[in-house]
C-alpha cells in the first residue's frame, strides 16, 4: 500500500480543494439548519439471513430425528439414530451418483 504525507502533491487534500463557503454550508446542513436529514436506508444482509435459516433448519433436523431405529444391513443389523440413517442415505446417494456419472462418461458412445 502506498502512504502519502498530508499536503504532498499526491495526497487527497492537495487534489481536492474545498472552498471555505462549501465547508460552512456542509456544517450548517449537518447541524440541521439547512434541509431535513433523510433516514439512512439499511441494506438487508441476505447471505446472513440465508445462513441463519439454514442453521435453524439443520438444528431442527437434529432435534426432531434423535430417536433410534433398528436398521438391517445385509450382513448385520444395528440400532442407530434417524439422523445417522438420513446422513448415511445421503452419502450413499452421492456415491451412487458419482459412480454412475463416471460409468456413463467412460463407456463408449453409441453414435
C-alpha positions as CSV (number, residue, x, y, z in Angstrom):
1,X,0.0,0.0,0.0
2,X,1.2,3.5,-0.8
3,X,1.4,6.0,2.0
4,X,1.3,9.7,1.4
5,X,2.2,12.6,3.7
6,X,-0.6,15.2,4.2
7,X,0.0,18.2,2.0
8,X,2.1,16.4,-0.6
9,X,1.2,16.7,-4.2
10,X,-0.4,13.2,-4.4
11,X,-2.4,13.5,-1.2
12,X,-6.2,13.9,-1.3
13,X,-6.1,17.3,0.3
14,X,-3.9,18.7,-2.5
15,X,-6.0,17.2,-5.3
16,X,-9.4,18.1,-4.0
17,X,-9.5,21.6,-2.6
18,X,-12.8,22.6,-0.9
19,X,-13.8,26.2,-0.6
20,X,-14.5,27.6,2.9
21,X,-18.0,28.5,1.9
22,X,-18.8,24.9,0.8
23,X,-17.4,23.7,4.1
24,X,-19.6,26.2,6.1
25,X,-22.6,25.1,4.0
26,X,-21.9,21.4,4.9
27,X,-21.6,22.2,8.6
28,X,-24.9,24.1,8.5
29,X,-26.7,21.2,6.8
30,X,-25.2,18.7,9.3
31,X,-26.5,20.8,12.2
32,X,-30.0,20.8,10.8
33,X,-30.3,24.4,9.7
34,X,-30.4,23.6,6.0
35,X,-32.6,20.7,4.9
36,X,-34.1,17.9,6.9
37,X,-31.9,14.8,7.2
38,X,-33.2,11.7,5.4
39,X,-33.2,8.4,7.3
40,X,-30.4,6.0,6.3
41,X,-31.5,3.1,4.2
42,X,-30.3,-0.2,5.6
43,X,-29.3,-3.0,3.3
44,X,-30.5,-6.4,4.4
45,X,-27.6,-8.9,4.6
46,X,-29.4,-11.7,2.7
47,X,-26.4,-14.0,2.9
48,X,-26.5,-13.8,6.7
49,X,-30.3,-14.3,6.7
50,X,-30.0,-17.4,4.5
51,X,-27.2,-18.8,6.7
52,X,-29.4,-18.3,9.8
53,X,-32.4,-20.0,8.1
54,X,-30.2,-23.0,7.1
55,X,-28.7,-23.2,10.6
56,X,-32.1,-23.2,12.2
57,X,-33.3,-25.9,9.7
58,X,-30.3,-28.0,10.5
59,X,-30.9,-27.7,14.2
60,X,-34.5,-28.8,13.8
61,X,-33.4,-31.8,11.8
62,X,-31.1,-32.8,14.5
63,X,-33.6,-32.3,17.3
64,X,-36.5,-34.0,15.6
65,X,-34.6,-37.1,14.5
66,X,-32.9,-38.1,17.7
67,X,-34.8,-41.3,18.3
68,X,-33.1,-44.6,17.5
69,X,-34.3,-47.1,14.9
70,X,-33.3,-50.6,14.0
71,X,-31.7,-51.0,10.7
72,X,-30.7,-54.2,9.0
73,X,-27.8,-54.2,6.6
74,X,-27.2,-57.3,4.5
75,X,-24.8,-59.0,6.8
76,X,-25.6,-57.4,10.2
77,X,-28.2,-55.3,11.9
78,X,-27.8,-52.4,14.4
79,X,-29.6,-49.6,16.2
80,X,-28.8,-46.1,15.1
81,X,-30.4,-42.7,15.3
82,X,-32.6,-41.4,12.5
83,X,-30.2,-38.6,11.8
84,X,-27.3,-41.0,11.2
85,X,-29.6,-43.1,8.9
86,X,-30.5,-39.9,6.9
87,X,-26.9,-38.9,6.6
88,X,-25.9,-42.5,5.6
89,X,-28.6,-42.5,2.9
90,X,-27.5,-39.1,1.6
91,X,-23.9,-40.3,1.4
92,X,-24.9,-43.5,-0.4
93,X,-26.9,-41.4,-2.9
94,X,-24.0,-39.1,-3.6
95,X,-21.6,-42.1,-4.0
96,X,-24.0,-43.9,-6.4
97,X,-24.5,-40.7,-8.4
98,X,-20.7,-40.2,-8.6
99,X,-20.1,-43.8,-9.8
100,X,-23.0,-43.7,-12.3
101,X,-21.7,-40.4,-13.8
102,X,-18.2,-41.9,-14.0
103,X,-19.5,-45.1,-15.6
104,X,-21.7,-43.1,-18.1
105,X,-18.7,-40.8,-19.1
106,X,-16.3,-43.7,-19.5
107,X,-18.4,-46.0,-21.6
108,X,-18.1,-45.8,-25.4
109,X,-20.8,-43.7,-27.0
110,X,-23.4,-45.5,-29.3
111,X,-23.1,-43.0,-32.1
